[in-house]
Amino acid sequence: MLASLFAGVAGLRNHQVRMNVIGNNISNINTVGFKSGRSVFQEALVQTLRGAGRPSSVSGGSNPIQLGLGMNVASIDNLFTQGGLELTGQISDLAIQGNGFFVLSDGNQKFYTRAGAFGFDANSFLVNPSNGLYVQGKTADASGQIPSTETVKNIQLPFGQQDPAKVTTRVSYGNNLDASATRSEATLTDSFSPTNGITLVSGVARNGAGGTHMITLTGDNATFATRSGTNITSPGALTGNETLTSLGVTSPSLTLTVDTGSPITITGLTLNTTVNELKNAIDIIDGIDASIVGGEIQIKRTMAGASYTVATNVAVAGDIANRVFGQAAAAAFTVVNGTDHDLVAEDEFTPSVGGNSVTTSLGITISASTGLATGVTGLGDGGVTISSTDDGLNAGVASITTKDTAKATSLTVFDSLGGTHTLMTNFIKSHEPNKWYWESSLQGGEIISAGGSGTVEFNADGSLLRWGFDGGADKLIFDPNNGAMLEEIELFAGTSGEYDGLTGFSGVETVAAINQDGYGMGILDKISIDPTGMIIGIFTNGVSRNLAQIALADFSNEAGLLKSGESLFQTSANSGEGIEGIAGETVSATISSGALESANVDLAQEFTNMIIAQRGFQSNARVITTSDNMLDDLVNLKR
């Protein structure tokens, strides 16, 4: 009977322990990095009342009879399951996702924790501000590299540190130079003597090349077919008021044929018709013009050229063809003295930048209304309108200029003292396909000594062919003229045959100097921490450089760690020594900056465990009560 009493007491005592564990878990439900515990029970002593019997040839075996004597606590374990992450926005707040612990030290011994609420002290050490323990890690050198021989130690950041200026050694160009771009507006700048008749120039040269076009015209323009009268000697120079009869006309008739058309007979003529009235009657016929030139009436085919003609009827004595135009009777006359043009136009183009003059042949435009050569085509691969007055072109010279098609880009570069200089690069399109000239300039008092100009050419597929310098240079070299060192800059436009820099497609013109590798002096402004625990310094000059890396430690048996309070653990004989390394490399974990790991307490589980512990406690108390009642009944047997 006493055994059940003692078993009940053991149950009461150990369920109280379980309640203590549950209470601690719930108490720390909002503790950063807290790992919950659990209590595990085991059966205590066992009293054997009878041993097991071995089977024999005449009977079977028998089981042992044993009596348990209560229970005790087998272990109180820490559960290292992942806690949830709570965002704080504080850069120095760190949370581990995965295995491992932050390593802290007081200078003598190391502690381990999942609570990453860190901060910086007055000496710029990264510490746990609640107890002053130093966070451990490795420090980078001035170049941002962590030497392989670097040991884990206190992390101290160089706030206020200056980052020296770095001279620009390379400028990269990128994006596209439009192969079809043109802004080459054409302008007539000079008409030499003798003028070639060009009076109007407009439009934009299609090839986009700027320069001077010297237009030379040789040859003659087309002429009109004409026939004049024969009255200058008798009765003399005509005034237009003379009547036909005064000119000896006895039969006022005239039929004219234009080219190969049908004959047209002029009607309404009489002997009293004046020369002016005859002229007006002829003018009515399409393709023919009549006028008094030099005292004679003149018939003119209004289309110039050798193939355009005017013919009369077969003249008879006394008619108009006979008396006014002197055509012998019994024959007709045909006006066939017009000529075609033999003008030739050449363009000697002198580009504004680079290259030698080139001479090309241009086309001639013929007027559809007069047959005269009145225009020149093909300047700058077309796009430019060049025309004359109604009188047409003549042999002679004219000068036309076209503007450059240019695109400029600029970038700030740095000298050895951290001084800034604005480097401008101007791209000017060549008359040669897929070729541009470039020229660099600086906006201050700098002095360029080499590599200030050159060409950039593209393949037919738009990829870069070559980037060249004038004068055999291979870099842009200039004197900053401010006491800084002579500066040499590589101008990188991409890889030949590739599309990793400048391209030459027809499309949007987006060429730009996209980056350079220099910077001015800067001061450490702020930090960031990446998932590997690398602390990256961001300087006021825009430079980012590694400063230190936070170390983590992992254990073969983390359940063997000893709790030392303040959310800290220490190694024990059964935890093994901490294996220190880097998150994501040595330790399977990542570090989140601006977040803290919450406690891993499962409140629903704890409430359930609380009920179970309460019922277990009640049951054990009932064992004691019942055993007491049974003892009471036993004592009362002798009454």
Residue, then its C-alpha position, 0 to 999 in steps of 0.5 A: m500500500l505504501a508503494s502506491l503512496f510513494a508512486g503518487v508522490a513521485g507523480l505529483r513531484n514530477h508533474q510539478v516539474r513539467m508544469n515548471v517547464i511549461g510555465n517557463n516556455i509560456s513566460n518566454i513566448n516573446t523572448v527573442g531567440f528563445k528555444s522552448g523546453r520539454s520534460v520527458f518522464q521515465e519509469a523509476l524503480v521496478q520490484t520483481l515479485r516473480g521471475a520468468g519461467r522457462p518452458s519445459s517438456v511438460s509445461g509452458g513458460s511463465n512471464p515475470i511478475q514485476l511492480g513499478l515504484g513510480m516515475n522520475v524525470a528522464s530529461i528536460d530538452n531544448l527544442f531548437t526548431q526554427g522560430g518565426l522572423e519578425l521584421t524590425g527595420q534595424i540593420s543591426d538586428l539579425a536573425i538566423q534561418g537554419n542552423g547555427f548560433f551567433v558567437l559572442s565573447d567577453g574576452n575570456q569565454k565564448f557564448y552562443t545565442r540565437a538572439g540577434a538584437f545587436g548594436f554598436d557601442a561607443n567604440s564602434f564594436l558590434v555588441n549585444p547591448s544588453n550585456g556588452l558581449y562582443v559579436q565575433g567575426k572576421t575583419a576585411d582589409a582596406s581592399g575589402q578582402i578577408p585574408s585567409t589568415e584572419t581569425v575570428k575576433n571582435i568586430q569593430l567598424p571604421f565609422g568615419q573612415q575615409d575612402p581615397a579617390k580612385v582615378t578613372t582608368r576606363v570609360s565604357y560606351g553602350n547602346n545604339l548609334d542609329a544607322s539611318a539617323t540624319r539631321s543633315e539639312a541642306t542649304l545653298t550657300d554660294s552661287f558662283s559666276p557663272t551661276n548654274g541656275i540653282t536657286l532653291v535647295s531644301g531637304v535633309a541629306r539621306n546619308g546624314a553626312g555634313g560638309t560642303h557639296m560643290i556642284t558643277l554643271t557642264g553642258d547645255n540645257a534643252t532648247f525649244a523648236t521655233r520658227s520666225g516669220t520673214n517680214i523684217t525686210s518688207p514691210g519691216a519689223l512688225t508691231g502686231n497691229e498690221t493686218l494680214t492683207s498688209l502682209g500680202v496674205t490673200s488666203p487667211s488660213l493656217t493649219l498647225t500640227v503639234d508633234t504627231g497629233s492631228p492637224i488643227t486649222i485656225t478658224g476665224l481669220t480674215l484679211n483684216t485680222t491683225v498680227n496680234e490677233l493671229k498670235n492670240a489665235i495660235d496661242i490657243i493651241d496647246g503646246i504652241d506659243a506665238s509671240i513677236v520676237g525681234g519684229e517677227i512673229q515667232i512660233k515656239r513649241t513649248m516643250a524643249g527637246a529634239s523630239y518636239t515639233v510643230a508643222t504647218n499645212v502645205a503652203v499655197a501662194g498667199d496663205i499665212a504659211n507662205r506670206v507670214f512665215g515665208q514657206a514656199a508654196a507647195a511645201a510645208f515646214t516643220v519646226v524641228n530645231g529643238t535640242d535635248h540637254d547634255l548637262v552633266a552634274e558632279d558633286e565634290f563633297t568635302p566632309s566636315v570631319g575626317g576623310n578626303s573629298v569624294t566626287t560623285s555624279l548626280g542626276i538631272t531632273i526634267s520639267a514635265s511642263t517645259g522639258l527643260a532640265t530644272g533640278v539636280t538629284g542624288l545629293g547626299d544619297g537623296g533627300v535634298t531638293i535642288s531646283s532652278t527657276d523656270d529658265g532651267l539649269n545652266a553650266g556653272v558652279a554652286s555650293i551647298t552645305t549639309k549639317d552634321t548628324a551628331k550625337a553627344t554624350s557626357l560622363t564625369v570622370f575623376d583624376s588622381l586627386g578626386g577632382t571631377h571632369t566632364l568628358m564629352t564625346n561627340f559622334i558625327k556620322s560619316h558619308e561612308p555606311n556604318k561609320w561614325y567619327w568621334e571626338s572627345s573634349l573636356q569642359g574645363g582647362e584640361i589639355i588633351s595630348a593624345g587619343g582625343s578623336g577617332t572612328v567607330e565602325f559597325n558590321a552589316d549585322g549591327s555589331l561593332l567592327r572596330w573602335g579606332f583612335d587617330g594618330g596611333a593612340d590607344k588611350l585618351i590621355f589628358d592633363p587635368n591641369n589642376g596638379a593631379m597626375l596625367e590621366e590615361i583612360e581606356l575608351f571601351a566601346g565593346t567587343s568586335g563582332e559582339y553586341d556588348g557595347l555600341t551597336g549600329f542598328s537602324g532604330v532609336e539613338t540611345v548611345a551613351a557613356i554608360n559607366q566609368d571606374g573612378y570615384g572621388m573621396g568618400i566617408l563611410d556613411k552606412i552599412s548593410i549586412d547580406p545573407t552571409g553575414m558580410i557587413i558592407g560599408i557604403f561610402t558617401n562617394g557611392v563605393s561599397r566595400n566589405l568591412a567584416q563578416i559575422a561568424l556563426a557556430d554549429f554543433s554536433n549536438e546542440a541539444g547538449l548545450l548548457k543554458s547560461g541565462e540571458s538567452l545564451f548557451q555554452t558548450s558542455a561535455n556533450s555538445g562538442e566544440g563549436i564549429e565556427g564558419i560562414a552562413g551559407e558556406t560552413v554553416s547551413a543557414t542564412i542571416s537576415s538583417g533587419a529582423l529578429e527570430s521569435a521564440n519557438v514556443d507553440l502556445a496551443q501545444e503548451f496549453t495542451n501540455m498544461i491540461i495534460a500535466q494538470r490531469g496527471f497531477q490530479s490523478n496522482a493526487r487521487v492515488i494518494t487519496t485512495s490509498d489513504n482511504m484504503l489504509d483507513d479501512l484497514v485500520n478500522l478492521k479491528r473495531 
